[in-house]
Amino acid sequence: MPDPSTPAAPPRHIRLTSHASGHGSLPIRWDAPTPQERGPIVGTTTTRAHRNVIGTHSGSYSVYRALAVAAGALKREHRADLTNTAPTDVIGPYPQWSEPGKIVSLDPWGAIVADVFSAELAAGYDIRPTIAITQAHVILPEVIEGLLAGRLKADGKILTSTGAAMVTKAAIEPVWWLPGVAARFKVSETDLRRVLFEETGGMYPELVTRSDLEVFLPPIGGQTVYIFGNPRDLANPDVELTARVHDECNGSDVFGSDICTCRPYLTHAIEECIQASQRGGVGLVAYSRKEGRALGEVTKFLVYNARKRQVGGDTADQYFARTECVAGVQDMRFQELMPDVLHWLGVRKIHRLVSMSNMKFDAITGSGIEIGERVNIPDSLIPLDARVEMDAKVAAGYFTTGSVPDSGELKKAKGRGLA
């Protein structure tokens, strides 16, 4: 008798997904006005015939799931027990959720699938949330410092006397509707599918063999939103909204590296969000996993070395050139998809945008969201070694309330050597 504790061997027969099976998959109508009409996202592999998307859940963490299954630590047929996992706060639905082309990179119904697709779950479909919403306390040294310095005031509701900020936060996995993503980037869906297939080493053949599958769960990082105040107020243009859209920078955000302004700008935005909510408004930080301008941390560190070691040292006039020499492009964040999360939250107006980025501003306003005031980072918060970055960005078109440096000033703006 085989040992029942020993994981079952995976099936030896490999089934290629080169054609539609037509047995039990549920249709997806992307811009439908209700979740039942839209249909669920089914991206697991336990019952292949049920799959109606390309890829699988959990983004970049899907590979770790595969390792866990291969190592016998996770049963392939495991189904998540969603008891008591419902969102702590209600988000939507909002008109943007079904407005054609408004949301193409996340599933607006992804937080409530356990409720709205209970019948499908009972029928054996493995339907998993792609959004989770909870409540938490955010504790940052800079916020505690702000309390001690008198910049911030504890109120027991938004900010405690110990410096903990009370937030609602949501984790969001990427869910791409390929026709909409292609339209957003002004390319054909066929070309987009082919390049995605080729540049991922052929990881997902369905991209080129299954044109009937229009939804892709890409193996990339998602995003987290932090809401200070009542989440329902985000959709009310009469309630002051202070917001920052922040792209991941692990070295600065977590470890405090002083070569860029990422952490000081992020913590400044959090202070602004706390103050906004205490004034009766609402604050929002949307944090995306796009490390090193989506070039990756290895490329970012290579660029650091190239900047510091070039003839003449690190200068603002060569800031973007060094990146392009290493990576072939200055920036791969491509903010075209970024406003989707704002539309999911129902945002129609941002009264105070804590960002100097012209790319983020253009993407947000281009998607139909109004922006009032733009809030730049105070000079006192810019680390000395980050002056090169800031001068280069301002010269390239970033918003500033001060003067724009000329070419001579850019050459003079230098860093301090290897970080």
ZADRENKOL-366360 format. One record per residue (C-alpha): residue number from 1; y, z negated, x; residue in three letters. Coordinates in steps of 0.2 Angstrom, whole numbers. Layout:
<pt i="NUM" py="Y" pz="Z" px="X" aa="ALA"/>
...
% end
This chain:
<pt i="1" py="0" pz="0" px="0" aa="MET"/>
<pt i="2" py="17" pz="4" px="7" aa="PRO"/>
<pt i="3" py="29" pz="-10" px="10" aa="ASP"/>
<pt i="4" py="41" pz="-11" px="-5" aa="PRO"/>
<pt i="5" py="55" pz="-18" px="6" aa="SER"/>
<pt i="6" py="54" pz="-2" px="17" aa="THR"/>
<pt i="7" py="67" pz="11" px="12" aa="PRO"/>
<pt i="8" py="60" pz="26" px="4" aa="ALA"/>
<pt i="9" py="60" pz="41" px="16" aa="ALA"/>
<pt i="10" py="73" pz="54" px="11" aa="PRO"/>
<pt i="11" py="66" pz="70" px="3" aa="PRO"/>
<pt i="12" py="62" pz="83" px="16" aa="ARG"/>
<pt i="13" py="67" pz="98" px="5" aa="HIS"/>
<pt i="14" py="86" pz="102" px="7" aa="ILE"/>
<pt i="15" py="94" pz="110" px="-8" aa="ARG"/>
<pt i="16" py="109" pz="121" px="-4" aa="LEU"/>
<pt i="17" py="123" pz="122" px="-17" aa="THR"/>
<pt i="18" py="125" pz="141" px="-17" aa="SER"/>
<pt i="19" py="125" pz="143" px="-36" aa="HIS"/>
<pt i="20" py="129" pz="134" px="-52" aa="ALA"/>
<pt i="21" py="114" pz="124" px="-58" aa="SER"/>
<pt i="22" py="120" pz="124" px="-76" aa="GLY"/>
<pt i="23" py="110" pz="108" px="-81" aa="HIS"/>
<pt i="24" py="120" pz="94" px="-87" aa="GLY"/>
<pt i="25" py="137" pz="95" px="-78" aa="SER"/>
<pt i="26" py="152" pz="90" px="-88" aa="LEU"/>
<pt i="27" py="167" pz="102" px="-88" aa="PRO"/>
<pt i="28" py="184" pz="98" px="-81" aa="ILE"/>
<pt i="29" py="200" pz="104" px="-89" aa="ARG"/>
<pt i="30" py="213" pz="98" px="-77" aa="TRP"/>
<pt i="31" py="229" pz="97" px="-87" aa="ASP"/>
<pt i="32" py="221" pz="91" px="-103" aa="ALA"/>
<pt i="33" py="231" pz="78" px="-113" aa="PRO"/>
<pt i="34" py="217" pz="65" px="-114" aa="THR"/>
<pt i="35" py="204" pz="59" px="-102" aa="PRO"/>
<pt i="36" py="190" pz="64" px="-114" aa="GLN"/>
<pt i="37" py="197" pz="82" px="-115" aa="GLU"/>
<pt i="38" py="199" pz="82" px="-97" aa="ARG"/>
<pt i="39" py="182" pz="76" px="-92" aa="GLY"/>
<pt i="40" py="176" pz="64" px="-79" aa="PRO"/>
<pt i="41" py="175" pz="67" px="-60" aa="ILE"/>
<pt i="42" py="157" pz="66" px="-55" aa="VAL"/>
<pt i="43" py="155" pz="67" px="-36" aa="GLY"/>
<pt i="44" py="139" pz="57" px="-32" aa="THR"/>
<pt i="45" py="123" pz="65" px="-26" aa="THR"/>
<pt i="46" py="110" pz="55" px="-35" aa="THR"/>
<pt i="47" py="108" pz="67" px="-49" aa="THR"/>
<pt i="48" py="114" pz="84" px="-42" aa="ARG"/>
<pt i="49" py="114" pz="93" px="-58" aa="ALA"/>
<pt i="50" py="128" pz="81" px="-65" aa="HIS"/>
<pt i="51" py="140" pz="85" px="-50" aa="ARG"/>
<pt i="52" py="155" pz="94" px="-56" aa="ASN"/>
<pt i="53" py="166" pz="93" px="-40" aa="VAL"/>
<pt i="54" py="165" pz="98" px="-22" aa="ILE"/>
<pt i="55" py="163" pz="83" px="-10" aa="GLY"/>
<pt i="56" py="160" pz="65" px="-13" aa="THR"/>
<pt i="57" py="169" pz="49" px="-17" aa="HIS"/>
<pt i="58" py="178" pz="37" px="-4" aa="SER"/>
<pt i="59" py="187" pz="51" px="6" aa="GLY"/>
<pt i="60" py="184" pz="48" px="25" aa="SER"/>
<pt i="61" py="173" pz="33" px="21" aa="TYR"/>
<pt i="62" py="160" pz="44" px="13" aa="SER"/>
<pt i="63" py="153" pz="47" px="31" aa="VAL"/>
<pt i="64" py="150" pz="28" px="33" aa="TYR"/>
<pt i="65" py="141" pz="28" px="16" aa="ARG"/>
<pt i="66" py="129" pz="42" px="23" aa="ALA"/>
<pt i="67" py="126" pz="31" px="38" aa="LEU"/>
<pt i="68" py="122" pz="16" px="27" aa="ALA"/>
<pt i="69" py="109" pz="27" px="17" aa="VAL"/>
<pt i="70" py="102" pz="34" px="33" aa="ALA"/>
<pt i="71" py="100" pz="17" px="41" aa="ALA"/>
<pt i="72" py="92" pz="10" px="25" aa="GLY"/>
<pt i="73" py="106" pz="-3" px="22" aa="ALA"/>
<pt i="74" py="111" pz="6" px="5" aa="LEU"/>
<pt i="75" py="100" pz="13" px="-8" aa="LYS"/>
<pt i="76" py="104" pz="31" px="-12" aa="ARG"/>
<pt i="77" py="102" pz="28" px="-30" aa="GLU"/>
<pt i="78" py="114" pz="12" px="-31" aa="HIS"/>
<pt i="79" py="126" pz="12" px="-45" aa="ARG"/>
<pt i="80" py="142" pz="2" px="-45" aa="ALA"/>
<pt i="81" py="142" pz="-13" px="-57" aa="ASP"/>
<pt i="82" py="160" pz="-11" px="-64" aa="LEU"/>
<pt i="83" py="160" pz="-27" px="-74" aa="THR"/>
<pt i="84" py="177" pz="-36" px="-72" aa="ASN"/>
<pt i="85" py="184" pz="-22" px="-61" aa="THR"/>
<pt i="86" py="197" pz="-16" px="-74" aa="ALA"/>
<pt i="87" py="215" pz="-14" px="-68" aa="PRO"/>
<pt i="88" py="226" pz="-29" px="-69" aa="THR"/>
<pt i="89" py="241" pz="-19" px="-75" aa="ASP"/>
<pt i="90" py="242" pz="-4" px="-86" aa="VAL"/>
<pt i="91" py="249" pz="12" px="-78" aa="ILE"/>
<pt i="92" py="252" pz="27" px="-90" aa="GLY"/>
<pt i="93" py="248" pz="38" px="-97" aa="PRO"/>
<pt i="94" py="264" pz="47" px="-94" aa="TYR"/>
<pt i="95" py="269" pz="65" px="-99" aa="PRO"/>
<pt i="96" py="268" pz="71" px="-81" aa="GLN"/>
<pt i="97" py="249" pz="68" px="-82" aa="TRP"/>
<pt i="98" py="246" pz="83" px="-92" aa="SER"/>
<pt i="99" py="261" pz="93" px="-87" aa="GLU"/>
<pt i="100" py="254" pz="109" px="-79" aa="PRO"/>
<pt i="101" py="255" pz="108" px="-60" aa="GLY"/>
<pt i="102" py="264" pz="91" px="-59" aa="LYS"/>
<pt i="103" py="249" pz="82" px="-52" aa="ILE"/>
<pt i="104" py="236" pz="91" px="-42" aa="VAL"/>
<pt i="105" py="230" pz="79" px="-28" aa="SER"/>
<pt i="106" py="224" pz="64" px="-37" aa="LEU"/>
<pt i="107" py="215" pz="60" px="-54" aa="ASP"/>
<pt i="108" py="228" pz="52" px="-65" aa="PRO"/>
<pt i="109" py="214" pz="45" px="-76" aa="TRP"/>
<pt i="110" py="205" pz="38" px="-61" aa="GLY"/>
<pt i="111" py="208" pz="19" px="-64" aa="ALA"/>
<pt i="112" py="201" pz="19" px="-82" aa="ILE"/>
<pt i="113" py="185" pz="29" px="-81" aa="VAL"/>
<pt i="114" py="174" pz="14" px="-85" aa="ALA"/>
<pt i="115" py="182" pz="12" px="-102" aa="ASP"/>
<pt i="116" py="185" pz="30" px="-107" aa="VAL"/>
<pt i="117" py="168" pz="37" px="-101" aa="PHE"/>
<pt i="118" py="157" pz="23" px="-107" aa="SER"/>
<pt i="119" py="146" pz="34" px="-117" aa="ALA"/>
<pt i="120" py="144" pz="46" px="-102" aa="GLU"/>
<pt i="121" py="140" pz="31" px="-91" aa="LEU"/>
<pt i="122" py="127" pz="25" px="-104" aa="ALA"/>
<pt i="123" py="119" pz="43" px="-103" aa="ALA"/>
<pt i="124" py="116" pz="41" px="-85" aa="GLY"/>
<pt i="125" py="131" pz="50" px="-77" aa="TYR"/>
<pt i="126" py="137" pz="41" px="-61" aa="ASP"/>
<pt i="127" py="156" pz="40" px="-64" aa="ILE"/>
<pt i="128" py="166" pz="30" px="-52" aa="ARG"/>
<pt i="129" py="184" pz="25" px="-52" aa="PRO"/>
<pt i="130" py="195" pz="34" px="-39" aa="THR"/>
<pt i="131" py="210" pz="22" px="-42" aa="ILE"/>
<pt i="132" py="209" pz="3" px="-42" aa="ALA"/>
<pt i="133" py="224" pz="-8" px="-47" aa="ILE"/>
<pt i="134" py="225" pz="-26" px="-43" aa="THR"/>
<pt i="135" py="238" pz="-40" px="-39" aa="GLN"/>
<pt i="136" py="241" pz="-48" px="-23" aa="ALA"/>
<pt i="137" py="253" pz="-58" px="-11" aa="HIS"/>
<pt i="138" py="261" pz="-49" px="3" aa="VAL"/>
<pt i="139" py="266" pz="-60" px="18" aa="ILE"/>
<pt i="140" py="276" pz="-53" px="32" aa="LEU"/>
<pt i="141" py="285" pz="-62" px="47" aa="PRO"/>
<pt i="142" py="300" pz="-51" px="44" aa="GLU"/>
<pt i="143" py="301" pz="-57" px="26" aa="VAL"/>
<pt i="144" py="299" pz="-75" px="31" aa="ILE"/>
<pt i="145" py="313" pz="-72" px="44" aa="GLU"/>
<pt i="146" py="324" pz="-65" px="30" aa="GLY"/>
<pt i="147" py="321" pz="-81" px="20" aa="LEU"/>
<pt i="148" py="326" pz="-92" px="35" aa="LEU"/>
<pt i="149" py="341" pz="-81" px="39" aa="ALA"/>
<pt i="150" py="347" pz="-81" px="21" aa="GLY"/>
<pt i="151" py="345" pz="-62" px="18" aa="ARG"/>
<pt i="152" py="332" pz="-66" px="5" aa="LEU"/>
<pt i="153" py="331" pz="-80" px="-8" aa="LYS"/>
<pt i="154" py="315" pz="-87" px="-15" aa="ALA"/>
<pt i="155" py="314" pz="-87" px="-34" aa="ASP"/>
<pt i="156" py="296" pz="-92" px="-37" aa="GLY"/>
<pt i="157" py="293" pz="-76" px="-47" aa="LYS"/>
<pt i="158" py="295" pz="-61" px="-35" aa="ILE"/>
<pt i="159" py="296" pz="-71" px="-19" aa="LEU"/>
<pt i="160" py="289" pz="-89" px="-15" aa="THR"/>
<pt i="161" py="297" pz="-102" px="-5" aa="SER"/>
<pt i="162" py="284" pz="-99" px="9" aa="THR"/>
<pt i="163" py="289" pz="-80" px="10" aa="GLY"/>
<pt i="164" py="275" pz="-72" px="0" aa="ALA"/>
<pt i="165" py="280" pz="-57" px="-11" aa="ALA"/>
<pt i="166" py="270" pz="-55" px="-27" aa="MET"/>
<pt i="167" py="265" pz="-37" px="-30" aa="VAL"/>
<pt i="168" py="254" pz="-25" px="-40" aa="THR"/>
<pt i="169" py="245" pz="-14" px="-29" aa="LYS"/>
<pt i="170" py="234" pz="2" px="-32" aa="ALA"/>
<pt i="171" py="222" pz="11" px="-20" aa="ALA"/>
<pt i="172" py="221" pz="29" px="-23" aa="ILE"/>
<pt i="173" py="208" pz="42" px="-17" aa="GLU"/>
<pt i="174" py="212" pz="60" px="-15" aa="PRO"/>
<pt i="175" py="206" pz="71" px="-29" aa="VAL"/>
<pt i="176" py="212" pz="89" px="-26" aa="TRP"/>
<pt i="177" py="212" pz="102" px="-40" aa="TRP"/>
<pt i="178" py="211" pz="117" px="-29" aa="LEU"/>
<pt i="179" py="220" pz="130" px="-40" aa="PRO"/>
<pt i="180" py="235" pz="118" px="-41" aa="GLY"/>
<pt i="181" py="235" pz="114" px="-22" aa="VAL"/>
<pt i="182" py="234" pz="132" px="-18" aa="ALA"/>
<pt i="183" py="249" pz="135" px="-30" aa="ALA"/>
<pt i="184" py="259" pz="121" px="-22" aa="ARG"/>
<pt i="185" py="257" pz="128" px="-5" aa="PHE"/>
<pt i="186" py="260" pz="146" px="-11" aa="LYS"/>
<pt i="187" py="243" pz="153" px="-5" aa="VAL"/>
<pt i="188" py="229" pz="161" px="-14" aa="SER"/>
<pt i="189" py="215" pz="149" px="-19" aa="GLU"/>
<pt i="190" py="202" pz="160" px="-11" aa="THR"/>
<pt i="191" py="211" pz="159" px="6" aa="ASP"/>
<pt i="192" py="213" pz="140" px="4" aa="LEU"/>
<pt i="193" py="195" pz="138" px="0" aa="ARG"/>
<pt i="194" py="189" pz="149" px="15" aa="ARG"/>
<pt i="195" py="201" pz="140" px="28" aa="VAL"/>
<pt i="196" py="195" pz="123" px="21" aa="LEU"/>
<pt i="197" py="177" pz="128" px="23" aa="PHE"/>
<pt i="198" py="180" pz="135" px="41" aa="GLU"/>
<pt i="199" py="191" pz="122" px="48" aa="GLU"/>
<pt i="200" py="179" pz="108" px="43" aa="THR"/>
<pt i="201" py="164" pz="116" px="52" aa="GLY"/>
<pt i="202" py="156" pz="123" px="36" aa="GLY"/>
<pt i="203" py="154" pz="105" px="29" aa="MET"/>
<pt i="204" py="156" pz="110" px="11" aa="TYR"/>
<pt i="205" py="149" pz="127" px="7" aa="PRO"/>
<pt i="206" py="153" pz="125" px="-11" aa="GLU"/>
<pt i="207" py="171" pz="129" px="-6" aa="LEU"/>
<pt i="208" py="166" pz="147" px="-4" aa="VAL"/>
<pt i="209" py="150" pz="148" px="-14" aa="THR"/>
<pt i="210" py="155" pz="139" px="-30" aa="ARG"/>
<pt i="211" py="171" pz="146" px="-38" aa="SER"/>
<pt i="212" py="166" pz="137" px="-54" aa="ASP"/>
<pt i="213" py="169" pz="120" px="-46" aa="LEU"/>
<pt i="214" py="188" pz="118" px="-45" aa="GLU"/>
<pt i="215" py="190" pz="100" px="-40" aa="VAL"/>
<pt i="216" py="187" pz="94" px="-22" aa="PHE"/>
<pt i="217" py="186" pz="77" px="-15" aa="LEU"/>
<pt i="218" py="192" pz="79" px="3" aa="PRO"/>
<pt i="219" py="185" pz="68" px="17" aa="PRO"/>
<pt i="220" py="203" pz="61" px="21" aa="ILE"/>
<pt i="221" py="212" pz="45" px="19" aa="GLY"/>
<pt i="222" py="220" pz="41" px="3" aa="GLY"/>
<pt i="223" py="235" pz="30" px="-1" aa="GLN"/>
<pt i="224" py="241" pz="13" px="-7" aa="THR"/>
<pt i="225" py="256" pz="9" px="-18" aa="VAL"/>
<pt i="226" py="264" pz="-8" px="-18" aa="TYR"/>
<pt i="227" py="275" pz="-12" px="-34" aa="ILE"/>
<pt i="228" py="288" pz="-26" px="-34" aa="PHE"/>
<pt i="229" py="292" pz="-31" px="-52" aa="GLY"/>
<pt i="230" py="285" pz="-24" px="-68" aa="ASN"/>
<pt i="231" py="275" pz="-8" px="-65" aa="PRO"/>
<pt i="232" py="280" pz="-1" px="-82" aa="ARG"/>
<pt i="233" py="298" pz="-1" px="-77" aa="ASP"/>
<pt i="234" py="294" pz="13" px="-64" aa="LEU"/>
<pt i="235" py="295" pz="25" px="-78" aa="ALA"/>
<pt i="236" py="311" pz="20" px="-85" aa="ASN"/>
<pt i="237" py="326" pz="29" px="-77" aa="PRO"/>
<pt i="238" py="338" pz="16" px="-84" aa="ASP"/>
<pt i="239" py="330" pz="2" px="-73" aa="VAL"/>
<pt i="240" py="335" pz="3" px="-55" aa="GLU"/>
<pt i="241" py="321" pz="9" px="-43" aa="LEU"/>
<pt i="242" py="321" pz="6" px="-25" aa="THR"/>
<pt i="243" py="307" pz="16" px="-16" aa="ALA"/>
<pt i="244" py="300" pz="21" px="1" aa="ARG"/>
<pt i="245" py="287" pz="34" px="4" aa="VAL"/>
<pt i="246" py="279" pz="28" px="21" aa="HIS"/>
<pt i="247" py="266" pz="38" px="31" aa="ASP"/>
<pt i="248" py="254" pz="27" px="41" aa="GLU"/>
<pt i="249" py="258" pz="23" px="59" aa="CYS"/>
<pt i="250" py="245" pz="10" px="65" aa="ASN"/>
<pt i="251" py="253" pz="7" px="82" aa="GLY"/>
<pt i="252" py="270" pz="1" px="74" aa="SER"/>
<pt i="253" py="265" pz="-4" px="57" aa="ASP"/>
<pt i="254" py="251" pz="-16" px="63" aa="VAL"/>
<pt i="255" py="254" pz="-19" px="81" aa="PHE"/>
<pt i="256" py="273" pz="-18" px="83" aa="GLY"/>
<pt i="257" py="274" pz="-4" px="96" aa="SER"/>
<pt i="258" py="293" pz="-1" px="99" aa="ASP"/>
<pt i="259" py="292" pz="18" px="102" aa="ILE"/>
<pt i="260" py="296" pz="22" px="84" aa="CYS"/>
<pt i="261" py="305" pz="15" px="69" aa="THR"/>
<pt i="262" py="290" pz="14" px="57" aa="CYS"/>
<pt i="263" py="287" pz="-5" px="56" aa="ARG"/>
<pt i="264" py="305" pz="-10" px="55" aa="PRO"/>
<pt i="265" py="309" pz="4" px="42" aa="TYR"/>
<pt i="266" py="294" pz="-2" px="32" aa="LEU"/>
<pt i="267" py="298" pz="-20" px="32" aa="THR"/>
<pt i="268" py="317" pz="-16" px="29" aa="HIS"/>
<pt i="269" py="311" pz="-6" px="14" aa="ALA"/>
<pt i="270" py="300" pz="-21" px="8" aa="ILE"/>
<pt i="271" py="316" pz="-32" px="9" aa="GLU"/>
<pt i="272" py="326" pz="-19" px="-1" aa="GLU"/>
<pt i="273" py="312" pz="-19" px="-14" aa="CYS"/>
<pt i="274" py="311" pz="-38" px="-16" aa="ILE"/>
<pt i="275" py="330" pz="-38" px="-18" aa="GLN"/>
<pt i="276" py="329" pz="-24" px="-31" aa="ALA"/>
<pt i="277" py="316" pz="-33" px="-42" aa="SER"/>
<pt i="278" py="326" pz="-49" px="-41" aa="GLN"/>
<pt i="279" py="341" pz="-39" px="-48" aa="ARG"/>
<pt i="280" py="331" pz="-35" px="-63" aa="GLY"/>
<pt i="281" py="325" pz="-18" px="-56" aa="GLY"/>
<pt i="282" py="308" pz="-13" px="-48" aa="VAL"/>
<pt i="283" py="303" pz="-9" px="-30" aa="GLY"/>
<pt i="284" py="290" pz="3" px="-24" aa="LEU"/>
<pt i="285" py="282" pz="7" px="-7" aa="VAL"/>
<pt i="286" py="269" pz="21" px="-7" aa="ALA"/>
<pt i="287" py="259" pz="21" px="9" aa="TYR"/>
<pt i="288" py="249" pz="36" px="14" aa="SER"/>
<pt i="289" py="236" pz="38" px="28" aa="ARG"/>
<pt i="290" py="243" pz="52" px="38" aa="LYS"/>
<pt i="291" py="242" pz="44" px="56" aa="GLU"/>
<pt i="292" py="253" pz="53" px="69" aa="GLY"/>
<pt i="293" py="261" pz="65" px="56" aa="ARG"/>
<pt i="294" py="243" pz="69" px="51" aa="ALA"/>
<pt i="295" py="240" pz="75" px="69" aa="LEU"/>
<pt i="296" py="229" pz="60" px="72" aa="GLY"/>
<pt i="297" py="231" pz="45" px="84" aa="GLU"/>
<pt i="298" py="223" pz="53" px="99" aa="VAL"/>
<pt i="299" py="236" pz="68" px="98" aa="THR"/>
<pt i="300" py="250" pz="55" px="96" aa="LYS"/>
<pt i="301" py="245" pz="46" px="111" aa="PHE"/>
<pt i="302" py="244" pz="62" px="121" aa="LEU"/>
<pt i="303" py="261" pz="67" px="115" aa="VAL"/>
<pt i="304" py="268" pz="50" px="121" aa="TYR"/>
<pt i="305" py="261" pz="53" px="139" aa="ASN"/>
<pt i="306" py="268" pz="71" px="139" aa="ALA"/>
<pt i="307" py="286" pz="64" px="133" aa="ARG"/>
<pt i="308" py="286" pz="50" px="146" aa="LYS"/>
<pt i="309" py="280" pz="61" px="161" aa="ARG"/>
<pt i="310" py="290" pz="77" px="159" aa="GLN"/>
<pt i="311" py="303" pz="81" px="171" aa="VAL"/>
<pt i="312" py="319" pz="71" px="167" aa="GLY"/>
<pt i="313" py="309" pz="58" px="157" aa="GLY"/>
<pt i="314" py="308" pz="56" px="138" aa="ASP"/>
<pt i="315" py="323" pz="64" px="130" aa="THR"/>
<pt i="316" py="328" pz="68" px="112" aa="ALA"/>
<pt i="317" py="331" pz="86" px="115" aa="ASP"/>
<pt i="318" py="312" pz="88" px="120" aa="GLN"/>
<pt i="319" py="305" pz="76" px="106" aa="TYR"/>
<pt i="320" py="298" pz="89" px="95" aa="PHE"/>
<pt i="321" py="294" pz="102" px="108" aa="ALA"/>
<pt i="322" py="282" pz="90" px="117" aa="ARG"/>
<pt i="323" py="273" pz="87" px="100" aa="THR"/>
<pt i="324" py="272" pz="106" px="97" aa="GLU"/>
<pt i="325" py="265" pz="109" px="115" aa="CYS"/>
<pt i="326" py="251" pz="97" px="112" aa="VAL"/>
<pt i="327" py="247" pz="100" px="94" aa="ALA"/>
<pt i="328" py="253" pz="117" px="91" aa="GLY"/>
<pt i="329" py="264" pz="111" px="76" aa="VAL"/>
<pt i="330" py="278" pz="98" px="75" aa="GLN"/>
<pt i="331" py="271" pz="90" px="59" aa="ASP"/>
<pt i="332" py="256" pz="92" px="48" aa="MET"/>
<pt i="333" py="260" pz="79" px="34" aa="ARG"/>
<pt i="334" py="266" pz="93" px="23" aa="PHE"/>
<pt i="335" py="275" pz="83" px="10" aa="GLN"/>
<pt i="336" py="271" pz="95" px="-4" aa="GLU"/>
<pt i="337" py="258" pz="84" px="-11" aa="LEU"/>
<pt i="338" py="267" pz="68" px="-9" aa="MET"/>
<pt i="339" py="277" pz="67" px="-25" aa="PRO"/>
<pt i="340" py="260" pz="67" px="-36" aa="ASP"/>
<pt i="341" py="259" pz="48" px="-34" aa="VAL"/>
<pt i="342" py="277" pz="46" px="-41" aa="LEU"/>
<pt i="343" py="272" pz="57" px="-56" aa="HIS"/>
<pt i="344" py="257" pz="46" px="-59" aa="TRP"/>
<pt i="345" py="268" pz="31" px="-59" aa="LEU"/>
<pt i="346" py="279" pz="40" px="-72" aa="GLY"/>
<pt i="347" py="294" pz="40" px="-60" aa="VAL"/>
<pt i="348" py="309" pz="51" px="-66" aa="ARG"/>
<pt i="349" py="323" pz="44" px="-55" aa="LYS"/>
<pt i="350" py="324" pz="35" px="-39" aa="ILE"/>
<pt i="351" py="340" pz="25" px="-38" aa="HIS"/>
<pt i="352" py="339" pz="20" px="-20" aa="ARG"/>
<pt i="353" py="327" pz="30" px="-8" aa="LEU"/>
<pt i="354" py="324" pz="20" px="8" aa="VAL"/>
<pt i="355" py="321" pz="35" px="19" aa="SER"/>
<pt i="356" py="331" pz="47" px="30" aa="MET"/>
<pt i="357" py="318" pz="61" px="30" aa="SER"/>
<pt i="358" py="324" pz="78" px="23" aa="ASN"/>
<pt i="359" py="306" pz="84" px="21" aa="MET"/>
<pt i="360" py="302" pz="69" px="9" aa="LYS"/>
<pt i="361" py="319" pz="71" px="0" aa="PHE"/>
<pt i="362" py="316" pz="89" px="-3" aa="ASP"/>
<pt i="363" py="299" pz="87" px="-9" aa="ALA"/>
<pt i="364" py="303" pz="73" px="-21" aa="ILE"/>
<pt i="365" py="319" pz="82" px="-29" aa="THR"/>
<pt i="366" py="310" pz="99" px="-29" aa="GLY"/>
<pt i="367" py="296" pz="91" px="-40" aa="SER"/>
<pt i="368" py="309" pz="86" px="-53" aa="GLY"/>
<pt i="369" py="313" pz="68" px="-48" aa="ILE"/>
<pt i="370" py="331" pz="63" px="-47" aa="GLU"/>
<pt i="371" py="337" pz="53" px="-31" aa="ILE"/>
<pt i="372" py="353" pz="43" px="-31" aa="GLY"/>
<pt i="373" py="357" pz="34" px="-15" aa="GLU"/>
<pt i="374" py="348" pz="37" px="1" aa="ARG"/>
<pt i="375" py="346" pz="21" px="12" aa="VAL"/>
<pt i="376" py="345" pz="23" px="31" aa="ASN"/>
<pt i="377" py="338" pz="11" px="43" aa="ILE"/>
<pt i="378" py="351" pz="-1" px="50" aa="PRO"/>
<pt i="379" py="355" pz="2" px="68" aa="ASP"/>
<pt i="380" py="351" pz="-16" px="73" aa="SER"/>
<pt i="381" py="333" pz="-13" px="68" aa="LEU"/>
<pt i="382" py="330" pz="2" px="79" aa="ILE"/>
<pt i="383" py="321" pz="-2" px="95" aa="PRO"/>
<pt i="384" py="328" pz="3" px="111" aa="LEU"/>
<pt i="385" py="313" pz="15" px="115" aa="ASP"/>
<pt i="386" py="314" pz="22" px="97" aa="ALA"/>
<pt i="387" py="332" pz="29" px="100" aa="ARG"/>
<pt i="388" py="325" pz="45" px="106" aa="VAL"/>
<pt i="389" py="315" pz="48" px="90" aa="GLU"/>
<pt i="390" py="329" pz="44" px="79" aa="MET"/>
<pt i="391" py="342" pz="55" px="88" aa="ASP"/>
<pt i="392" py="330" pz="69" px="88" aa="ALA"/>
<pt i="393" py="326" pz="67" px="69" aa="LYS"/>
<pt i="394" py="345" pz="66" px="64" aa="VAL"/>
<pt i="395" py="349" pz="81" px="74" aa="ALA"/>
<pt i="396" py="334" pz="90" px="65" aa="ALA"/>
<pt i="397" py="341" pz="86" px="48" aa="GLY"/>
<pt i="398" py="337" pz="68" px="44" aa="TYR"/>
<pt i="399" py="350" pz="60" px="33" aa="PHE"/>
<pt i="400" py="363" pz="49" px="42" aa="THR"/>
<pt i="401" py="379" pz="41" px="37" aa="THR"/>
<pt i="402" py="385" pz="42" px="55" aa="GLY"/>
<pt i="403" py="388" pz="57" px="67" aa="SER"/>
<pt i="404" py="375" pz="70" px="71" aa="VAL"/>
<pt i="405" py="372" pz="70" px="90" aa="PRO"/>
<pt i="406" py="375" pz="87" px="99" aa="ASP"/>
<pt i="407" py="364" pz="94" px="113" aa="SER"/>
<pt i="408" py="372" pz="85" px="127" aa="GLY"/>
<pt i="409" py="370" pz="68" px="118" aa="GLU"/>
<pt i="410" py="352" pz="73" px="115" aa="LEU"/>
<pt i="411" py="348" pz="76" px="133" aa="LYS"/>
<pt i="412" py="356" pz="59" px="137" aa="LYS"/>
<pt i="413" py="346" pz="49" px="124" aa="ALA"/>
<pt i="414" py="331" pz="43" px="134" aa="LYS"/>
<pt i="415" py="316" pz="32" px="133" aa="GLY"/>
<pt i="416" py="311" pz="18" px="145" aa="ARG"/>
<pt i="417" py="295" pz="25" px="153" aa="GLY"/>
<pt i="418" py="277" pz="24" px="148" aa="LEU"/>
<pt i="419" py="273" pz="13" px="134" aa="ALA"/>
% end
